[in-house]
Amino acid sequence: MVTTIGLTEELQEKRKKYVPKGVSNGNLNIAHSATSATIIDIERKEWIDFAAAIGTLNVGHSHPKVTAAVNSQIEKFLHPGFNVMMYEGYINLAEKLCEITPGTFDKQAILLNSGAEAVENAIKVARKFTGRQAVVSFVRGFHGRTNLTMGMTSKVKPYKFGFGPFAPEIYQAPYPYVYQKPNEMTEEAYVDRVIEEFKDFFLATVAPETVACVVMEPVQGEGGFIIPPKKFVQAVSEFCKEYGIVFVADEIQTGFGRTGTMFAMEQFDVIPDLVTVSKSLAAGLPLSGVVGRAEILNAAAPGELGGTYAGSPVACAAALAVIDIIEEENLLEKSEIMGQKLEAKLNELAEKHSYVGEIRRLGSMVAVEIVNNRTDKVPNKEKTSEIIQYANENGLLLLSAGLKGNVIRFLAPLVITEEELAKGLAILENAFK
């Protein structure tokens, strides 16, 4: 009889043999079941989840309302293919997304499978609408792993190295990083300088008249949870309006309550032309979308948009349940409360450990920089890896981020219980020791 420990080792060996090493694993244990913010592995060990499948589980693991909606849909049909025969879930979800995204103008929505696919389709419709080709993203941005989105992504290793050539007409503009500003500059002066650099970018690198869209993460995810000043985001939005450029908010990681509002752009008083959504949209099922101005999305002719599995009816059922849960369980308010608690714990740790650098937060989208010391602010990737490794060996799923790998990011489900949060923070404190 194979013990659970033996089964874990057997599966780990099979993984090595049959799954490419390019697919990384932060934790080498094998999941058995999961609810809320807790995963139980096949050895019955408990793991508090501060990673949430890289931010896809704002309503937690196995939420009963999501499970019921999925089961109900499965009993009816799995997938007629929206391009072949329409179904209610796709249409109702498109309506709901048009209602909850920023802006009061006429909107439409297309549903797809992954975040990268959403970004690609936002670019497709922006190019079709404007008749232009160039695409601008930002330094430290992350938009996916397809060829086009790799070109838009900033971090070379591990996302781009050896995988080129990439799609042409992709450019990366400057994006403010206030923590690393020159010491002699005020924040206001620094932000003004980056705004000027952004405008100069369109003199030195690409003409604005040739740009179809600017794609911006309201908070950079893989880049290290970098939160831009409101003035910068508004300046980018105004620049796009001036030159007829489609402004796309990549809300794939920031959406559905992660920042304390349904979408992060609400906090910058900016209404984008298009919004890309995925991750927490469908509680872990593959689903994404592009939502925004009807005249832009309607520029494509029949047959030019879609995909075999785009807008799975099972995932649509999950997504409609997710949106209800966010409202019914006050998850926007809970997001802010959890963020405050995480920030308070990190401030405690900063008093004890000189390597704790800047603590950044928008709602429950929280990160901490790990540095050599708070004076020189030199990134300390090694210490970051030690902390994350300890956590992943002692019952806490934790992720890093940042161009230099020295940022710890927190993406716990918004439904996390007080008990789960306390357990996770206790392990975190030990990891910092």
ZAKOL-284222 format. One record per residue (C-alpha): residue in three letters; x, y, z. Coordinates in steps of 0.1 Angstrom, whole numbers, plus 5000, padded with zeros to 4 digits. Example, Ala and Ser with C-alpha at 12.3 -4.5 7.8 and 13.67 -1.06 7.14 Angstrom:
BEGIN
+------+------+------+------+
! type !    x !    y !    z !
+------+------+------+------+
!  ALA ! 5123 ! 4955 ! 5078 !
!  SER ! 5137 ! 4989 ! 5071 !
+------+------+------+------+
This chain:
BEGIN
+------+------+------+------+
! type !    x !    y !    z !
+------+------+------+------+
!  MET ! 5000 ! 5000 ! 5000 !
!  VAL ! 5014 ! 5034 ! 4990 !
!  THR ! 5014 ! 5059 ! 5018 !
!  THR ! 5005 ! 5095 ! 5012 !
!  ILE ! 5041 ! 5105 ! 5016 !
!  GLY ! 5050 ! 5078 ! 4991 !
!  LEU ! 5023 ! 5091 ! 4968 !
!  THR ! 5037 ! 5127 ! 4970 !
!  GLU ! 5071 ! 5115 ! 4961 !
!  GLU ! 5058 ! 5094 ! 4933 !
!  LEU ! 5038 ! 5123 ! 4918 !
!  GLN ! 5069 ! 5146 ! 4922 !
!  GLU ! 5090 ! 5121 ! 4902 !
!  LYS ! 5063 ! 5118 ! 4875 !
!  ARG ! 5062 ! 5156 ! 4874 !
!  LYS ! 5099 ! 5157 ! 4867 !
!  LYS ! 5096 ! 5131 ! 4840 !
!  TYR ! 5065 ! 5143 ! 4822 !
!  VAL ! 5062 ! 5180 ! 4828 !
!  PRO ! 5088 ! 5204 ! 4814 !
!  LYS ! 5110 ! 5222 ! 4839 !
!  GLY ! 5101 ! 5255 ! 4823 !
!  VAL ! 5067 ! 5252 ! 4842 !
!  SER ! 5078 ! 5265 ! 4876 !
!  ASN ! 5064 ! 5253 ! 4910 !
!  GLY ! 5067 ! 5275 ! 4941 !
!  ASN ! 5055 ! 5246 ! 4963 !
!  LEU ! 5062 ! 5210 ! 4955 !
!  ASN ! 5034 ! 5194 ! 4976 !
!  ILE ! 5002 ! 5180 ! 4960 !
!  ALA ! 4968 ! 5197 ! 4966 !
!  HIS ! 4939 ! 5175 ! 4978 !
!  SER ! 4912 ! 5199 ! 4987 !
!  ALA ! 4907 ! 5236 ! 4993 !
!  THR ! 4882 ! 5260 ! 5008 !
!  SER ! 4884 ! 5298 ! 5016 !
!  ALA ! 4921 ! 5305 ! 5020 !
!  THR ! 4932 ! 5271 ! 5030 !
!  ILE ! 4946 ! 5242 ! 5009 !
!  ILE ! 4949 ! 5207 ! 5023 !
!  ASP ! 4976 ! 5185 ! 5005 !
!  ILE ! 4974 ! 5148 ! 5000 !
!  GLU ! 4994 ! 5142 ! 5033 !
!  ARG ! 4967 ! 5163 ! 5051 !
!  LYS ! 4990 ! 5192 ! 5057 !
!  GLU ! 4974 ! 5226 ! 5058 !
!  TRP ! 4986 ! 5256 ! 5037 !
!  ILE ! 4974 ! 5291 ! 5042 !
!  ASP ! 4971 ! 5306 ! 5007 !
!  PHE ! 4985 ! 5341 ! 5003 !
!  ALA ! 4991 ! 5335 ! 4966 !
!  ALA ! 4955 ! 5326 ! 4954 !
!  ALA ! 4967 ! 5310 ! 4922 !
!  ILE ! 4985 ! 5343 ! 4914 !
!  GLY ! 4955 ! 5364 ! 4922 !
!  THR ! 4927 ! 5344 ! 4907 !
!  LEU ! 4908 ! 5336 ! 4938 !
!  ASN ! 4894 ! 5368 ! 4953 !
!  VAL ! 4863 ! 5348 ! 4964 !
!  GLY ! 4884 ! 5320 ! 4977 !
!  HIS ! 4887 ! 5283 ! 4970 !
!  SER ! 4855 ! 5263 ! 4963 !
!  HIS ! 4831 ! 5290 ! 4972 !
!  PRO ! 4797 ! 5272 ! 4976 !
!  LYS ! 4778 ! 5297 ! 4954 !
!  VAL ! 4804 ! 5293 ! 4926 !
!  THR ! 4804 ! 5255 ! 4930 !
!  ALA ! 4766 ! 5254 ! 4928 !
!  ALA ! 4765 ! 5277 ! 4897 !
!  VAL ! 4791 ! 5255 ! 4880 !
!  ASN ! 4773 ! 5223 ! 4888 !
!  SER ! 4740 ! 5237 ! 4876 !
!  GLN ! 4756 ! 5247 ! 4843 !
!  ILE ! 4774 ! 5213 ! 4838 !
!  GLU ! 4740 ! 5195 ! 4841 !
!  LYS ! 4727 ! 5215 ! 4812 !
!  PHE ! 4756 ! 5216 ! 4787 !
!  LEU ! 4794 ! 5221 ! 4787 !
!  HIS ! 4801 ! 5240 ! 4755 !
!  PRO ! 4781 ! 5246 ! 4724 !
!  GLY ! 4806 ! 5272 ! 4713 !
!  PHE ! 4793 ! 5308 ! 4713 !
!  ASN ! 4804 ! 5312 ! 4676 !
!  VAL ! 4782 ! 5282 ! 4667 !
!  MET ! 4752 ! 5287 ! 4690 !
!  MET ! 4747 ! 5314 ! 4716 !
!  TYR ! 4739 ! 5308 ! 4752 !
!  GLU ! 4725 ! 5329 ! 4780 !
!  GLY ! 4756 ! 5330 ! 4803 !
!  TYR ! 4778 ! 5348 ! 4778 !
!  ILE ! 4753 ! 5374 ! 4770 !
!  ASN ! 4743 ! 5380 ! 4807 !
!  LEU ! 4780 ! 5382 ! 4817 !
!  ALA ! 4788 ! 5407 ! 4789 !
!  GLU ! 4759 ! 5428 ! 4802 !
!  LYS ! 4771 ! 5426 ! 4838 !
!  LEU ! 4807 ! 5436 ! 4829 !
!  CYS ! 4794 ! 5466 ! 4809 !
!  GLU ! 4775 ! 5477 ! 4840 !
!  ILE ! 4803 ! 5474 ! 4866 !
!  THR ! 4833 ! 5487 ! 4846 !
!  PRO ! 4840 ! 5525 ! 4848 !
!  GLY ! 4823 ! 5548 ! 4824 !
!  THR ! 4787 ! 5556 ! 4815 !
!  PHE ! 4791 ! 5555 ! 4777 !
!  ASP ! 4777 ! 5527 ! 4756 !
!  LYS ! 4798 ! 5496 ! 4761 !
!  GLN ! 4803 ! 5461 ! 4747 !
!  ALA ! 4823 ! 5431 ! 4760 !
!  ILE ! 4840 ! 5401 ! 4743 !
!  LEU ! 4848 ! 5370 ! 4764 !
!  LEU ! 4879 ! 5349 ! 4759 !
!  ASN ! 4901 ! 5324 ! 4778 !
!  SER ! 4932 ! 5340 ! 4793 !
!  GLY ! 4946 ! 5374 ! 4803 !
!  ALA ! 4971 ! 5374 ! 4775 !
!  GLU ! 4943 ! 5366 ! 4750 !
!  ALA ! 4923 ! 5396 ! 4764 !
!  VAL ! 4953 ! 5419 ! 4760 !
!  GLU ! 4958 ! 5407 ! 4724 !
!  ASN ! 4922 ! 5412 ! 4715 !
!  ALA ! 4922 ! 5447 ! 4731 !
!  ILE ! 4951 ! 5455 ! 4707 !
!  LYS ! 4933 ! 5439 ! 4678 !
!  VAL ! 4902 ! 5461 ! 4682 !
!  ALA ! 4923 ! 5492 ! 4689 !
!  ARG ! 4943 ! 5487 ! 4657 !
!  LYS ! 4911 ! 5481 ! 4637 !
!  PHE ! 4894 ! 5511 ! 4652 !
!  THR ! 4923 ! 5536 ! 4648 !
!  GLY ! 4939 ! 5522 ! 4616 !
!  ARG ! 4972 ! 5524 ! 4634 !
!  GLN ! 4998 ! 5498 ! 4643 !
!  ALA ! 5020 ! 5508 ! 4672 !
!  VAL ! 5014 ! 5496 ! 4708 !
!  VAL ! 5028 ! 5512 ! 4739 !
!  SER ! 5032 ! 5495 ! 4773 !
!  PHE ! 5054 ! 5504 ! 4802 !
!  VAL ! 5088 ! 5495 ! 4817 !
!  ARG ! 5083 ! 5468 ! 4844 !
!  GLY ! 5049 ! 5459 ! 4829 !
!  PHE ! 5036 ! 5423 ! 4825 !
!  HIS ! 5009 ! 5414 ! 4800 !
!  GLY ! 5013 ! 5377 ! 4793 !
!  ARG ! 5034 ! 5349 ! 4777 !
!  THR ! 5022 ! 5349 ! 4741 !
!  ASN ! 5045 ! 5363 ! 4715 !
!  LEU ! 5028 ! 5397 ! 4713 !
!  THR ! 5024 ! 5401 ! 4751 !
!  MET ! 5060 ! 5389 ! 4757 !
!  GLY ! 5071 ! 5418 ! 4736 !
!  MET ! 5050 ! 5441 ! 4758 !
!  THR ! 5064 ! 5426 ! 4790 !
!  SER ! 5094 ! 5442 ! 4806 !
!  LYS ! 5112 ! 5414 ! 4826 !
!  VAL ! 5136 ! 5396 ! 4803 !
!  LYS ! 5143 ! 5366 ! 4826 !
!  PRO ! 5123 ! 5343 ! 4829 !
!  TYR ! 5096 ! 5357 ! 4805 !
!  LYS ! 5114 ! 5366 ! 4773 !
!  PHE ! 5150 ! 5352 ! 4773 !
!  GLY ! 5156 ! 5331 ! 4742 !
!  PHE ! 5120 ! 5332 ! 4730 !
!  GLY ! 5123 ! 5360 ! 4704 !
!  PRO ! 5119 ! 5375 ! 4679 !
!  PHE ! 5089 ! 5394 ! 4692 !
!  ALA ! 5061 ! 5412 ! 4674 !
!  PRO ! 5071 ! 5445 ! 4659 !
!  GLU ! 5058 ! 5480 ! 4667 !
!  ILE ! 5058 ! 5474 ! 4705 !
!  TYR ! 5073 ! 5501 ! 4727 !
!  GLN ! 5078 ! 5505 ! 4764 !
!  ALA ! 5073 ! 5539 ! 4780 !
!  PRO ! 5086 ! 5551 ! 4814 !
!  TYR ! 5065 ! 5545 ! 4845 !
!  PRO ! 5071 ! 5561 ! 4879 !
!  TYR ! 5087 ! 5542 ! 4907 !
!  VAL ! 5086 ! 5567 ! 4936 !
!  TYR ! 5105 ! 5545 ! 4961 !
!  GLN ! 5135 ! 5546 ! 4938 !
!  LYS ! 5134 ! 5583 ! 4930 !
!  PRO ! 5166 ! 5603 ! 4935 !
!  ASN ! 5169 ! 5613 ! 4972 !
!  GLU ! 5173 ! 5650 ! 4964 !
!  MET ! 5140 ! 5652 ! 4945 !
!  THR ! 5106 ! 5657 ! 4960 !
!  GLU ! 5079 ! 5633 ! 4950 !
!  GLU ! 5061 ! 5661 ! 4931 !
!  ALA ! 5092 ! 5670 ! 4911 !
!  TYR ! 5099 ! 5634 ! 4904 !
!  VAL ! 5064 ! 5627 ! 4891 !
!  ASP ! 5065 ! 5658 ! 4869 !
!  ARG ! 5098 ! 5646 ! 4855 !
!  VAL ! 5084 ! 5612 ! 4846 !
!  ILE ! 5054 ! 5628 ! 4829 !
!  GLU ! 5078 ! 5649 ! 4808 !
!  GLU ! 5098 ! 5617 ! 4800 !
!  PHE ! 5066 ! 5600 ! 4790 !
!  LYS ! 5058 ! 5629 ! 4766 !
!  ASP ! 5094 ! 5630 ! 4753 !
!  PHE ! 5092 ! 5593 ! 4746 !
!  PHE ! 5067 ! 5601 ! 4718 !
!  LEU ! 5092 ! 5625 ! 4703 !
!  ALA ! 5122 ! 5602 ! 4705 !
!  THR ! 5108 ! 5567 ! 4701 !
!  VAL ! 5074 ! 5565 ! 4684 !
!  ALA ! 5051 ! 5592 ! 4669 !
!  PRO ! 5017 ! 5594 ! 4688 !
!  GLU ! 4999 ! 5596 ! 4654 !
!  THR ! 5010 ! 5560 ! 4647 !
!  VAL ! 5000 ! 5546 ! 4681 !
!  ALA ! 4968 ! 5525 ! 4683 !
!  CYS ! 4968 ! 5520 ! 4721 !
!  VAL ! 4986 ! 5525 ! 4754 !
!  VAL ! 4982 ! 5496 ! 4777 !
!  MET ! 4987 ! 5503 ! 4814 !
!  GLU ! 4984 ! 5482 ! 4846 !
!  PRO ! 4969 ! 5506 ! 4872 !
!  VAL ! 4992 ! 5488 ! 4897 !
!  GLN ! 5020 ! 5469 ! 4882 !
!  GLY ! 5017 ! 5433 ! 4892 !
!  GLU ! 5048 ! 5412 ! 4883 !
!  GLY ! 5067 ! 5445 ! 4883 !
!  GLY ! 5064 ! 5446 ! 4921 !
!  PHE ! 5030 ! 5461 ! 4929 !
!  ILE ! 5042 ! 5495 ! 4919 !
!  ILE ! 5015 ! 5521 ! 4925 !
!  PRO ! 5017 ! 5551 ! 4901 !
!  PRO ! 5008 ! 5586 ! 4914 !
!  LYS ! 4973 ! 5597 ! 4903 !
!  LYS ! 4988 ! 5627 ! 4885 !
!  PHE ! 5008 ! 5604 ! 4862 !
!  VAL ! 4978 ! 5581 ! 4853 !
!  GLN ! 4957 ! 5612 ! 4846 !
!  ALA ! 4985 ! 5627 ! 4824 !
!  VAL ! 4987 ! 5594 ! 4804 !
!  SER ! 4949 ! 5594 ! 4799 !
!  GLU ! 4949 ! 5630 ! 4788 !
!  PHE ! 4977 ! 5624 ! 4764 !
!  CYS ! 4958 ! 5595 ! 4748 !
!  LYS ! 4927 ! 5617 ! 4744 !
!  GLU ! 4947 ! 5644 ! 4728 !
!  TYR ! 4962 ! 5621 ! 4701 !
!  GLY ! 4932 ! 5598 ! 4696 !
!  ILE ! 4950 ! 5568 ! 4712 !
!  VAL ! 4929 ! 5541 ! 4728 !
!  PHE ! 4937 ! 5539 ! 4765 !
!  VAL ! 4936 ! 5503 ! 4778 !
!  ALA ! 4935 ! 5495 ! 4815 !
!  ASP ! 4950 ! 5460 ! 4821 !
!  GLU ! 4930 ! 5452 ! 4852 !
!  ILE ! 4937 ! 5414 ! 4850 !
!  GLN ! 4954 ! 5413 ! 4885 !
!  THR ! 4939 ! 5445 ! 4900 !
!  GLY ! 4902 ! 5438 ! 4892 !
!  PHE ! 4872 ! 5425 ! 4911 !
!  GLY ! 4880 ! 5441 ! 4945 !
!  ARG ! 4917 ! 5434 ! 4949 !
!  THR ! 4924 ! 5471 ! 4954 !
!  GLY ! 4893 ! 5479 ! 4975 !
!  THR ! 4872 ! 5491 ! 4946 !
!  MET ! 4858 ! 5469 ! 4919 !
!  PHE ! 4885 ! 5482 ! 4895 !
!  ALA ! 4917 ! 5500 ! 4904 !
!  MET ! 4912 ! 5527 ! 4878 !
!  GLU ! 4883 ! 5540 ! 4899 !
!  GLN ! 4909 ! 5553 ! 4925 !
!  PHE ! 4927 ! 5573 ! 4899 !
!  ASP ! 4896 ! 5591 ! 4886 !
!  VAL ! 4903 ! 5579 ! 4851 !
!  ILE ! 4879 ! 5562 ! 4828 !
!  PRO ! 4898 ! 5540 ! 4803 !
!  ASP ! 4885 ! 5533 ! 4768 !
!  LEU ! 4889 ! 5495 ! 4772 !
!  VAL ! 4894 ! 5473 ! 4803 !
!  THR ! 4910 ! 5438 ! 4802 !
!  VAL ! 4898 ! 5414 ! 4828 !
!  SER ! 4906 ! 5378 ! 4838 !
!  LYS ! 4921 ! 5361 ! 4869 !
!  SER ! 4895 ! 5365 ! 4897 !
!  LEU ! 4867 ! 5370 ! 4872 !
!  ALA ! 4857 ! 5333 ! 4873 !
!  ALA ! 4871 ! 5320 ! 4906 !
!  GLY ! 4899 ! 5299 ! 4890 !
!  LEU ! 4882 ! 5288 ! 4858 !
!  PRO ! 4898 ! 5300 ! 4825 !
!  LEU ! 4879 ! 5332 ! 4814 !
!  SER ! 4889 ! 5367 ! 4803 !
!  GLY ! 4873 ! 5396 ! 4786 !
!  VAL ! 4877 ! 5430 ! 4770 !
!  VAL ! 4851 ! 5456 ! 4780 !
!  GLY ! 4847 ! 5491 ! 4769 !
!  ARG ! 4835 ! 5516 ! 4743 !
!  ALA ! 4811 ! 5501 ! 4719 !
!  GLU ! 4824 ! 5520 ! 4689 !
!  ILE ! 4859 ! 5505 ! 4695 !
!  LEU ! 4848 ! 5469 ! 4701 !
!  ASN ! 4822 ! 5471 ! 4673 !
!  ALA ! 4849 ! 5481 ! 4647 !
!  ALA ! 4857 ! 5444 ! 4639 !
!  ALA ! 4836 ! 5426 ! 4613 !
!  PRO ! 4818 ! 5393 ! 4620 !
!  GLY ! 4843 ! 5364 ! 4623 !
!  GLU ! 4872 ! 5387 ! 4632 !
!  LEU ! 4869 ! 5381 ! 4669 !
!  GLY ! 4863 ! 5349 ! 4690 !
!  GLY ! 4878 ! 5315 ! 4696 !
!  THR ! 4868 ! 5279 ! 4700 !
!  TYR ! 4866 ! 5280 ! 4738 !
!  ALA ! 4861 ! 5317 ! 4743 !
!  GLY ! 4835 ! 5325 ! 4769 !
!  SER ! 4830 ! 5290 ! 4783 !
!  PRO ! 4795 ! 5287 ! 4796 !
!  VAL ! 4808 ! 5269 ! 4827 !
!  ALA ! 4832 ! 5298 ! 4834 !
!  CYS ! 4805 ! 5323 ! 4827 !
!  ALA ! 4783 ! 5307 ! 4853 !
!  ALA ! 4812 ! 5310 ! 4878 !
!  ALA ! 4818 ! 5346 ! 4869 !
!  LEU ! 4782 ! 5357 ! 4874 !
!  ALA ! 4783 ! 5341 ! 4908 !
!  VAL ! 4816 ! 5358 ! 4916 !
!  ILE ! 4802 ! 5392 ! 4909 !
!  ASP ! 4771 ! 5385 ! 4931 !
!  ILE ! 4794 ! 5373 ! 4959 !
!  ILE ! 4815 ! 5405 ! 4958 !
!  GLU ! 4784 ! 5425 ! 4964 !
!  GLU ! 4766 ! 5402 ! 4989 !
!  GLU ! 4796 ! 5396 ! 5011 !
!  ASN ! 4809 ! 5432 ! 5010 !
!  LEU ! 4843 ! 5421 ! 4996 !
!  LEU ! 4853 ! 5456 ! 4986 !
!  GLU ! 4852 ! 5467 ! 5022 !
!  LYS ! 4868 ! 5434 ! 5034 !
!  SER ! 4896 ! 5440 ! 5009 !
!  GLU ! 4905 ! 5473 ! 5024 !
!  ILE ! 4903 ! 5459 ! 5060 !
!  MET ! 4925 ! 5430 ! 5051 !
!  GLY ! 4950 ! 5453 ! 5034 !
!  GLN ! 4951 ! 5474 ! 5066 !
!  LYS ! 4959 ! 5444 ! 5087 !
!  LEU ! 4986 ! 5432 ! 5063 !
!  GLU ! 5002 ! 5467 ! 5063 !
!  ALA ! 5001 ! 5468 ! 5101 !
!  LYS ! 5019 ! 5435 ! 5104 !
!  LEU ! 5045 ! 5446 ! 5079 !
!  ASN ! 5051 ! 5478 ! 5098 !
!  GLU ! 5057 ! 5457 ! 5129 !
!  LEU ! 5082 ! 5436 ! 5110 !
!  ALA ! 5099 ! 5468 ! 5097 !
!  GLU ! 5106 ! 5479 ! 5133 !
!  LYS ! 5124 ! 5446 ! 5139 !
!  HIS ! 5142 ! 5441 ! 5106 !
!  SER ! 5163 ! 5467 ! 5088 !
!  TYR ! 5160 ! 5449 ! 5055 !
!  VAL ! 5123 ! 5457 ! 5053 !
!  GLY ! 5120 ! 5485 ! 5027 !
!  GLU ! 5089 ! 5502 ! 5013 !
!  ILE ! 5055 ! 5488 ! 5022 !
!  ARG ! 5030 ! 5495 ! 4993 !
!  ARG ! 4993 ! 5491 ! 4994 !
!  LEU ! 4961 ! 5497 ! 4974 !
!  GLY ! 4933 ! 5479 ! 4991 !
!  SER ! 4945 ! 5444 ! 4998 !
!  MET ! 4970 ! 5446 ! 4969 !
!  VAL ! 5000 ! 5447 ! 4993 !
!  ALA ! 5037 ! 5444 ! 4988 !
!  VAL ! 5070 ! 5449 ! 5007 !
!  GLU ! 5104 ! 5455 ! 4992 !
!  ILE ! 5133 ! 5436 ! 5007 !
!  VAL ! 5165 ! 5456 ! 5006 !
!  ASN ! 5200 ! 5455 ! 5021 !
!  ASN ! 5190 ! 5484 ! 5043 !
!  ARG ! 5165 ! 5513 ! 5042 !
!  THR ! 5193 ! 5539 ! 5035 !
!  ASP ! 5207 ! 5525 ! 5003 !
!  LYS ! 5176 ! 5506 ! 4992 !
!  VAL ! 5196 ! 5481 ! 4973 !
!  PRO ! 5174 ! 5452 ! 4963 !
!  ASN ! 5180 ! 5420 ! 4983 !
!  LYS ! 5168 ! 5391 ! 4962 !
!  GLU ! 5186 ! 5365 ! 4983 !
!  LYS ! 5168 ! 5375 ! 5015 !
!  THR ! 5135 ! 5376 ! 4996 !
!  SER ! 5140 ! 5340 ! 4984 !
!  GLU ! 5149 ! 5328 ! 5019 !
!  ILE ! 5116 ! 5343 ! 5033 !
!  ILE ! 5095 ! 5328 ! 5006 !
!  GLN ! 5112 ! 5294 ! 5008 !
!  TYR ! 5107 ! 5293 ! 5045 !
!  ALA ! 5070 ! 5302 ! 5041 !
!  ASN ! 5065 ! 5276 ! 5014 !
!  GLU ! 5081 ! 5249 ! 5036 !
!  ASN ! 5061 ! 5258 ! 5067 !
!  GLY ! 5025 ! 5262 ! 5057 !
!  LEU ! 5022 ! 5295 ! 5039 !
!  LEU ! 5019 ! 5300 ! 5001 !
!  LEU ! 5038 ! 5332 ! 4992 !
!  LEU ! 5050 ! 5348 ! 4960 !
!  SER ! 5077 ! 5372 ! 4950 !
!  ALA ! 5076 ! 5399 ! 4923 !
!  GLY ! 5096 ! 5428 ! 4910 !
!  LEU ! 5121 ! 5433 ! 4882 !
!  LYS ! 5149 ! 5424 ! 4906 !
!  GLY ! 5130 ! 5397 ! 4924 !
!  ASN ! 5131 ! 5415 ! 4958 !
!  VAL ! 5094 ! 5422 ! 4964 !
!  ILE ! 5070 ! 5400 ! 4984 !
!  ARG ! 5034 ! 5403 ! 4973 !
!  PHE ! 5003 ! 5394 ! 4990 !
!  LEU ! 4972 ! 5381 ! 4972 !
!  ALA ! 4952 ! 5363 ! 4999 !
!  PRO ! 4915 ! 5357 ! 4990 !
!  LEU ! 4892 ! 5385 ! 5001 !
!  VAL ! 4870 ! 5360 ! 5020 !
!  ILE ! 4899 ! 5349 ! 5042 !
!  THR ! 4888 ! 5343 ! 5078 !
!  GLU ! 4903 ! 5360 ! 5109 !
!  GLU ! 4917 ! 5326 ! 5119 !
!  GLU ! 4933 ! 5319 ! 5085 !
!  LEU ! 4948 ! 5354 ! 5083 !
!  ALA ! 4962 ! 5351 ! 5118 !
!  LYS ! 4978 ! 5317 ! 5110 !
!  GLY ! 4993 ! 5331 ! 5078 !
!  LEU ! 5007 ! 5362 ! 5095 !
!  ALA ! 5023 ! 5340 ! 5123 !
!  ILE ! 5041 ! 5319 ! 5097 !
!  LEU ! 5052 ! 5351 ! 5079 !
!  GLU ! 5066 ! 5366 ! 5111 !
!  ASN ! 5087 ! 5334 ! 5116 !
!  ALA ! 5098 ! 5336 ! 5080 !
!  PHE ! 5111 ! 5371 ! 5086 !
!  LYS ! 5131 ! 5359 ! 5116 !
+------+------+------+------+
